[in-house]
Amino acid sequence: MQNMNRTSTAKPTTTVAVFGGVVGLMAIIVLAAGVLVVSARQASAKPEFAAQTKLPCGQCHQNPAGGGALKPFGQKFKANGFKLK
């Protein structure tokens, strides 16, 4: 009779489980990054400030249409809680 007890050091089910866990973790990371990218919005000018102050958007913003970088006047307006002195 042959010895039917064979010992093996490799466990294929463990390897598959670890690989599946790594792939699952990578999928979660990619999904989370995608959600962050899609949900991020670029800041833009608020028309209500123009209506409130009766000033054109270009008074505060370097771009006359509004949005983007602020001029020194716009930085002071923001620092003052969006109120004119």
Phi, psi and omega in degrees: 000141178271154178284116183274353180274104177254137177253141180228137180273337181269136177240101183301326181293325178292318179298317180295319181295317179295315179298318178297322179294321179293316179296320178296317179296318178297321179296320178295318179296315179296318179297316179297318178296320178298319178296318179296319181292318183289324184278344180289137179235149176279140178292145180218167180294150179253118181300335180293333176291319178297319179291321181293316187267345184063026178247151176289157180303324181294349176294322181260327187257147176294327176276121182301336179278353180096169181080158177085207186294147180263149170279169177306321178300316180294324177295320178293320178299316179294315181296334182270016179076028180061042177231142174276143180277000000 
